[in-house]
Amino acid sequence: MNFLHRTWVEIDLDAITNNFAAIKKHCADTKIMAVVKANAYGHSVMDIAPKLQELGADSFAVSNLVEALQLREYGITRPILILGYTPTENADILAENDITQTVFSYEFAKKLSDSAVSKKISVKIHIKLDTGMSRLGFDCRDKCGKLSDELLNTLHLPNLEFEGVFTHFCVADSCATDCVDFTNKQYERFINCVEQIEKAGFKPKYKHCCNSAGSSLSVDKHLDFVRPGIILYGLTPDDSLTLPFNLDPVMTFKSVVSMVKTIKAGDTVSYGRTFTAEKDMKVATVTAGYADGYPRALSNKASVLVNGKRAKVIGRVCMDQFTIDVSDIENVNEGDEVILFGKELPVEELARLADTINYEIVCGISPRVPRIISKQK
């Protein structure tokens, strides 16, 4: 395949196929809203989204208008929901491209409505309810006998086509008793508010609240849509969870050896001299760094795979390269392939060492790293 064999990621579309099938089987009685924001969690949305549409995804969710328009450019014809903020002067772009906008406050909704009225268009909306995330959404964290004036007034605004209502679970990825109780409380608040909306004479076509964790563990809360994100890409919402179906990691992060050398006992490695050789060592330089998305926090902590064997990262990870100990690995040469993470070396291991989550690692793969698509089926 013709690409620069320096640092790249391989994207396994067969794994996407297997993961989608597993999720669809588990969520058999509801529709799938595939979350493909942030370049499909770093996996190449231009390749992933059309594949998901081919597999039967009912709709898509993105972060912003630019991402939504990209999906239309890539041939996505299914409904698209923007989960975040869109400047309201872009109401006409939303309407022209049949993109649904999340509405989360009366102030925002009124500006969007005014823009739509002035341009003589109608914008599809889903209303976001805050049931405990305390981020975006109309506040429904406390039970009340009637809808808030803010939400009721929003429902009456002209030129906004009310299609759906949703919320977001904040601890559905934990099986701890207090977290399960809080997820149940969020769901109870959501259903209560939806019932009040319906009593006020407004019937949402779609109700949804389950992210990846909720989709996997809370079958009783699936409603009209589930919103799988990280699980589409073969990763778990939390590495302590055991999911009720098997997933295949979609991404493998690879690089190559640029040089092999011997260092002497007492020699130091990389910036800051944070590693000192205790004996003579054979080391190799890897052509990846934090500008590619390999975190600096992995300095002196992580391992990679060379010739099927683990090699420890020594010294600080630099912008474009880092050094590994290959003293115990035979026949390491310039140009040899290095696996930074993938099926054989879980990204969750790197995330733990970097004190972060798998989401941040895969989303942080730099745009300069080519995404190479592979499939057999």
MOHUSUL-V441902 format. One record per backbone hydrogen bond with DSSP energy under -0.5 kcal/mol. CO is the residue of the C=O (numbers start at 1). NH is the residue of the N-H. E is the energy in kcal/mol with one decimal. If there is no record, write none. Layout:
CO:NH:E  CO:NH:E
This chain:
1:3:-1.2  3:5:-0.7  4:6:-2.4  6:256:-0.8  7:370:-0.6  8:254:-3.3  9:372:-3.2  10:12:-0.6  10:252:-1.9  11:13:-0.9  11:374:-3.1  12:16:-1.4  13:17:-2.1  14:18:-2.3  15:19:-2.8  16:20:-2.8  17:21:-2.1  18:22:-2.0  19:23:-2.5  20:24:-2.9  21:25:-2.2  22:26:-2.0  23:27:-2.3  25:28:-0.9  27:30:-1.7  31:33:-0.6  31:226:-2.0  32:34:-0.7  32:58:-1.3  32:59:-1.6  34:36:-0.7  34:61:-2.4  36:40:-1.9  37:41:-2.5  38:42:-2.3  39:43:-0.7  39:44:-1.9  40:43:-1.5  44:47:-1.3  44:48:-2.5  45:49:-2.1  47:51:-1.0  48:52:-2.5  49:53:-2.5  50:54:-2.3  51:55:-1.9  52:56:-0.9  52:57:-2.6  53:56:-0.7  58:79:-0.6  59:34:-2.4  60:81:-2.7  61:36:-2.3  62:83:-3.1  63:84:-0.9  64:68:-1.9  65:69:-2.7  66:70:-2.0  67:71:-1.8  68:72:-1.6  69:73:-2.1  70:74:-1.9  71:76:-2.6  72:75:-1.4  75:77:-0.6  79:60:-2.3  80:100:-2.9  81:62:-2.5  81:83:-0.6  82:102:-1.3  87:90:-2.1  88:91:-1.4  90:94:-2.0  91:95:-2.3  92:96:-2.8  93:97:-1.5  94:99:-2.7  95:98:-1.4  98:80:-0.6  100:82:-2.8  101:126:-1.8  103:128:-2.7  105:109:-2.4  106:110:-3.1  107:111:-1.7  108:112:-2.3  109:113:-2.8  110:114:-2.7  111:115:-2.2  112:116:-2.3  113:117:-2.9  114:118:-2.4  115:119:-1.2  116:121:-2.4  117:120:-1.1  123:161:-2.9  124:101:-2.6  125:163:-2.7  125:164:-1.3  126:103:-2.7  127:166:-2.6  128:138:-2.6  129:131:-0.9  130:140:-2.4  138:130:-3.1  138:140:-0.5  148:152:-2.6  149:153:-2.9  150:154:-1.5  151:155:-2.0  152:156:-0.8  154:157:-1.6  157:160:-0.7  159:123:-2.2  159:161:-0.5  160:162:-1.0  161:125:-2.7  161:163:-0.7  163:205:-1.7  163:206:-1.8  164:127:-2.8  165:208:-1.6  166:129:-2.9  171:174:-1.6  176:180:-2.7  177:181:-2.5  178:182:-1.8  179:183:-2.5  180:184:-2.3  181:185:-2.0  182:186:-2.6  183:187:-2.4  184:188:-2.4  185:189:-2.5  186:190:-2.4  187:191:-2.8  188:192:-2.3  189:193:-2.2  190:194:-2.6  191:195:-2.4  192:196:-1.7  193:197:-2.3  194:198:-2.4  195:199:-2.2  196:200:-1.5  197:202:-1.9  198:201:-1.5  201:203:-0.5  202:204:-0.7  206:165:-2.2  207:224:-1.8  207:225:-1.1  208:167:-1.4  209:169:-0.7  209:211:-0.7  210:227:-3.3  211:215:-3.1  212:216:-1.8  213:217:-2.8  214:218:-2.2  218:221:-2.1  219:222:-1.2  222:225:-0.5  224:31:-2.0  225:209:-0.6  225:210:-0.6  226:33:-2.9  228:35:-2.5  229:232:-1.5  229:233:-0.7  230:233:-0.9  230:235:-1.6  231:234:-1.6  233:250:-2.0  238:241:-2.2  241:243:-0.6  250:12:-2.5  252:10:-2.8  252:254:-0.5  253:340:-3.0  253:341:-1.2  254:8:-2.3  255:338:-3.0  256:287:-2.3  257:335:-3.4  259:285:-2.5  261:283:-2.9  263:281:-2.5  264:267:-2.4  267:277:-3.0  269:274:-0.5  269:275:-0.7  270:273:-1.7  271:274:-0.8  275:269:-1.8  277:266:-3.1  281:263:-2.7  281:283:-0.6  282:326:-2.3  283:261:-2.7  284:324:-2.7  285:258:-2.8  285:259:-0.9  286:288:-1.5  286:322:-1.7  289:292:-1.7  289:293:-0.7  289:294:-2.1  292:366:-1.9  293:295:-0.8  295:298:-1.6  296:299:-2.1  298:301:-2.3  298:302:-1.9  302:313:-3.1  304:306:-0.5  304:311:-2.5  305:339:-2.3  306:309:-2.0  309:306:-3.0  311:304:-2.4  312:325:-2.3  314:323:-0.6  315:300:-1.0  318:290:-2.2  319:291:-2.1  321:318:-2.4  322:286:-3.5  323:314:-2.7  324:284:-2.3  324:326:-0.7  326:329:-1.7  328:330:-0.5  331:333:-0.6  333:336:-2.1  336:257:-2.0  337:307:-0.6  338:255:-2.6  338:340:-0.6  339:305:-2.2  341:253:-2.5  345:342:-2.7  346:349:-1.1  346:350:-0.9  347:351:-2.4  348:352:-2.3  349:353:-1.9  350:354:-2.2  351:356:-2.9  352:355:-1.2  357:360:-0.6  357:361:-1.4  358:362:-2.2  359:363:-2.5  360:364:-1.2  362:365:-1.1  366:369:-1.7  368:370:-0.7  370:9:-2.4  370:372:-0.6  371:373:-0.6  372:11:-3.0  374:13:-2.6  374:14:-0.5
